Amino acid sequence: MPDSPANLRPAYAAARNICRRHARSFYFSSFFLGRRKRKHAYAVYAFCRGIDDAVDIGDPAGVDQRYAAFARTLDSVYDGPLITTGLADEQALALRAFADTVRVCDIPKMYFLDLAHGCRMDLTISRYATWAELETYCYHVAGVVGLIMCRVFDLRETSAEKQAVLMGNAMQLTNILRDIDEDWTRGRVYLPAEDLARFGVTEQHLASRLLTPGLRDLMTFEIARTRALFTAGAEGLLHLPPDGSRLTASAMAVIYAGILSALERQQLDPFAGRAHLTFAQKIKRIPLALKLSRRKPADSVPAVF
């Protein structure tokens, strides 16, 4: 039997706290949502954060056991009774909120299994030969989150789900460009080998933290690719309800794409510090999000990315 709304208040509060600590851009954008959808968005994020902790953190040798434990927990969310063994109090509470959310929003279990698979990929794959290979990874760690959020936002036009995946992929590629230096220290190079070779960039250049002309050209190329993904994904925003869902998704996209502009401000140098937006810079991008959210069906996507 589902929990009563009163009993779930502490659960949703726990999910909100997790989101506030770990997802600043998403938390900032969420305030455009109505309260009901906002709490479900927090619950989804808290659980997705937990997947990282359960699958992607720790000794790679133990990933199969951690994944099995995660799968049992997910099964309990969908089939009951809920398993909270080994979880901290806040995580256990947030799991209750998540169980309520997947029921109310009718989110397929497979989406979360796809996401967990992406986390496992980080433990076994450290290089990608082609964009097609990297795109598959982006789907598993971010594109599928776009599909999950379609359920939270109550998207009715299923043809727009493809655009939601593209938007998620664009956000992940933005992460990759921002974190080139950090990922190198972890032994990972996400940029496709075919792209590195095309611009004459070697792993030794990354190890030496050299901003060569080739790396600058590579960054320009990848930023253009990412903006194209954002623009293609934005085509689907028209199908989101005008109850704050459309503006929230627009704000998330425009603010996240601002990281690309931050990279450009630091001369395309991924070694010059972790590109980010200040709170004031996020505020300045809200008019762009409003412009995007108010686009008419006959209009092209504005240049807001």
Order of alpha helices (4+ residues) and beta strands (2+ residues): alpha-alpha-alpha-alpha-alpha-alpha-alpha-alpha-alpha-alpha-alpha-alpha-alpha-alpha-alpha-alpha
